[in-house]
Amino acid sequence: METYEIKSTEEISQVHLKSFLLTNLEKEDFLLSPNSYIFASYLEELNKYQLIVFDKDNSLVPEIFLHKTIHENELLITENFFCLYKEKKVYFYQELKEKLNKERIIEFIKSSFYLENLSIVDEINKDKKEEKNYRFIKYKKSYLFKLLLLYFLILFIALLWYFSLDKKSEKDISISSLKKKIESQKRDNAYTFVSSKIINLYYQAKQKEINLHLIQQNDNSFLIELSSLNKNSIYEFFDNYKTSINSFKYDELIGGYIVNANIEFIRK
């Protein structure tokens, strides 16, 4: 079981959480296995997500997710780790690589998470039913971009082969002129397609009172940066598209939210 941290000044809605986490994991190049599952806990006091990553073999989950708490806020301290349960659910986990004084652990938890009332336990109270209280994300690396590159490469080779068969009837058309014609057609089609998508983005943003500060075309997606005073308007805007959120933060200077995200060309 491993833990990772991703900075975020705002808790991401459940609808967009998976794409946000997987995008950041790939961006940071964390090495996860195909059998990995992720539990994400937003640490509001630290403005970050803690990701607890584990391999789920034989339908078993780590024992921290089977602990049935008695108190609302509970700190489980063992020889190998300690785990904070907030509102009776796993909130923060830390493996112990060396022996620490119990008082130091308690002081760290109370000061970091502003807890005054905290119950301490030293044994796991196992209950398999507790697993149902948690939502785990199955890790799946995205190969869409690589597949698109492979598709365009195969398509280009097929076009070259097809037109080479017509050499006898069209001797005056060289490979170089053929490439120019294909590229010209692709540019015309791409310009029309991309332009319509940009117009649609501005229209949808205006409907939600969202300001678009950046639209940058990246292969089969747009990298956008936007701001809004209303967090719900941003989520409603993203519901119209297949979106991967890169960052989502509250800016005190504007009194609103600034978001950086990738939007695919194809609508949901």
TITOR-746644 format. One record per residue (C-alpha): x negated, y negated, z negated; residue in one letter. Coordinates in steps of 0.2 Angstrom, whole numbers, padded with zeros to 4 digits, always signed. Each point is the difference from the previous one (the first is absolute). Example, Ala and Ser with C-alpha at 12.3 -4.5 7.8 and 13.67 -1.06 7.14 Angstrom:
-0062+0022-0039a/-0006-0017+0003s/
//
This chain:
+0000+0000+0000m/-0007-0017+0005e/+0006-0018-0002t/-0002-0015+0011y/+0005-0018-0001e/+0008-0012+0012i/+0002-0018-0003k/+0018-0008+0002s/+0007-0015-0009t/+0017+0006+0003e/+0009+0017-0002e/+0004+0007+0018i/+0018+0006+0003s/+0002+0019+0001q/+0005-0002+0018v/-0017-0006+0005h/-0011+0007-0014l/-0005+0016+0009k/-0007-0010+0016s/-0008-0013-0011f/-0010+0013-0010l/-0005+0011+0015l/-0005-0015+0010t/-0011-0006-0015n/-0007+0018-0003l/-0006+0001+0018e/-0007-0017+0000k/-0010+0003-0015e/-0005+0017+0008d/+0004+0010-0015f/-0003+0019+0003l/+0016+0010-0004l/+0005+0017+0005s/+0015+0005+0010p/+0008+0008-0015n/-0002-0016-0010s/+0015-0008-0009y/+0001-0017-0008i/+0008-0008-0015f/+0000-0019+0001a/+0002-0010-0016s/+0001-0019+0001y/-0010-0008-0014l/+0008-0017-0001e/-0012-0006-0013e/-0015+0003+0011l/+0008-0004+0017n/-0005+0017+0007k/+0007+0017+0005y/-0008+0015-0009q/+0001+0015+0012l/-0001+0017-0008i/-0005+0012+0014v/+0001+0019-0002f/+0001+0016+0010d/+0017+0009-0003k/-0004+0018+0000d/+0013+0014-0003n/+0013-0014-0004s/-0009-0006-0015l/-0003-0018-0005v/-0013-0006-0013p/+0006+0002-0018e/+0001-0019-0003i/+0016+0001+0010f/+0007+0014-0010l/-0002-0009-0017h/+0017-0004-0008k/-0002-0016-0010t/+0009-0004-0016i/-0003-0018-0001h/+0003-0014+0013e/-0018-0005+0000n/-0012+0015-0004e/-0019+0002+0002l/-0006+0018+0002l/-0018+0002-0005i/-0009+0016+0004t/-0019+0005+0000e/+0000-0002+0019n/+0012-0014+0004f/+0012-0012-0007f/+0017-0005+0008c/+0012-0014-0003l/+0018+0003+0002y/+0011-0015+0002k/+0019+0001-0001e/-0003+0019-0002k/-0010+0002+0017k/-0018+0000+0005v/-0007-0017+0001y/-0019+0000-0001f/-0012+0015+0000y/-0018+0001-0004q/-0012+0014+0000e/-0013+0001-0014l/-0017+0003+0006k/-0007-0002-0017e/+0007+0001-0017k/+0008-0017-0006l/+0006-0005-0017n/+0019+0001-0001k/+0001-0017-0007e/-0009-0008+0015r/+0012+0009+0012i/+0015-0007-0010i/-0007-0017+0000e/-0004+0000+0018f/+0018+0005+0005i/+0008-0012-0012k/-0010-0015+0007s/+0001+0005+0018s/+0018+0003+0001f/+0006-0011-0014y/+0008+0013-0011l/+0004-0002-0018e/+0011+0015-0004n/-0010+0015+0006l/+0002+0018-0006s/-0015+0012+0001i/+0000+0018+0003v/-0014+0013+0003d/+0009+0015+0007e/+0010+0002+0017i/+0018+0004-0003n/+0003+0010+0016k/+0017+0000+0008d/+0001+0005+0019k/+0016-0010+0002k/-0010-0016-0002e/-0008+0002+0017e/+0017-0005+0008k/-0002-0018-0008n/-0014-0003+0012y/-0002-0005+0018r/-0015+0007+0009f/-0006-0006+0017i/-0007+0014+0012k/-0016-0006+0008y/+0000+0000+0019k/-0014-0008+0010k/+0007-0009+0015s/-0007+0006+0017y/+0012-0011+0010l/-0013-0012+0007f/-0012+0013+0005k/+0014+0010+0009l/+0005-0016+0009l/-0018-0003+0006l/-0001+0018+0006l/+0017-0002+0009y/-0006-0016+0010f/-0016+0009+0004l/+0009+0015+0007i/+0012-0011+0010l/-0014-0010+0007f/-0009+0015+0006i/+0016+0007+0007a/+0003-0016+0010l/-0017+0001+0008l/+0002+0018+0005w/+0017-0004+0007y/-0005-0014+0011f/-0016+0009+0005s/+0011+0012+0009l/+0007-0014+0011d/-0017-0004+0007k/+0003+0007+0017k/+0015-0011+0003s/-0006-0015-0010e/-0019-0001+0005k/-0001-0019-0003d/+0005+0002-0018i/-0016+0002-0010s/-0001+0006-0019i/-0005-0018-0005s/+0015-0008+0008s/+0011+0014-0007l/-0006-0004-0017k/+0003-0019+0002k/+0018+0004+0006k/+0003+0011-0015i/-0007-0012-0012e/+0009-0015+0007s/+0017+0010-0001q/-0004+0005-0018k/-0004-0019-0005r/+0016-0006+0008d/+0010+0014-0009n/-0009-0003-0017a/+0002-0019+0001y/+0019+0002+0002t/+0001+0013-0013f/-0010-0009-0013v/+0008-0017+0003s/+0017+0007-0003s/-0006+0008-0016k/-0008-0016-0006i/+0016-0010+0004i/+0010+0013-0010n/-0012-0001-0015l/+0003-0019-0001y/+0018+0001+0002y/+0002+0013-0014q/-0012-0010-0011a/+0010-0016+0003k/+0016+0010-0005q/-0008+0004-0017k/-0008-0017-0003e/-0017+0008+0002i/-0015-0010+0006n/-0012+0010+0012l/-0018-0006-0002h/-0009+0013+0011l/+0005+0012+0014i/-0015+0010+0007q/+0002+0014+0012q/-0010+0016-0005n/+0002+0014+0013d/+0018+0007-0003n/+0004-0012-0015s/+0001-0018-0006f/-0010-0006-0015l/+0010-0013-0008i/-0001-0012-0015e/+0016-0008-0006l/+0006-0009-0016s/+0017-0002-0008s/+0008-0007-0016l/+0011+0015-0001n/-0008+0018-0002k/+0017+0009+0005n/+0000-0010+0017s/-0018+0007+0004i/+0006+0018-0004y/+0016-0003+0011e/-0011-0006+0014f/-0011+0015-0001f/+0015+0012+0000d/+0002-0005+0019n/-0017+0007+0004y/-0012+0015-0003k/-0012-0009-0012t/-0016+0003-0010s/-0003-0013-0013i/-0018-0005-0003n/+0002-0012-0014s/+0014-0008-0009f/-0003-0014-0013k/+0008-0015-0009y/-0008-0017+0004d/+0003-0013-0014e/-0005-0014+0012l/+0015+0003+0011i/+0011+0008-0013g/+0003+0015+0011g/-0007+0016+0008y/-0013+0002+0013i/-0001+0017+0009v/-0012+0008+0012n/+0007+0015+0010a/-0001+0010+0016n/+0016+0002+0010i/+0001+0013+0014e/+0007-0005+0017f/+0013+0013+0000i/+0016-0004-0011r/+0006+0013-0013k/
//
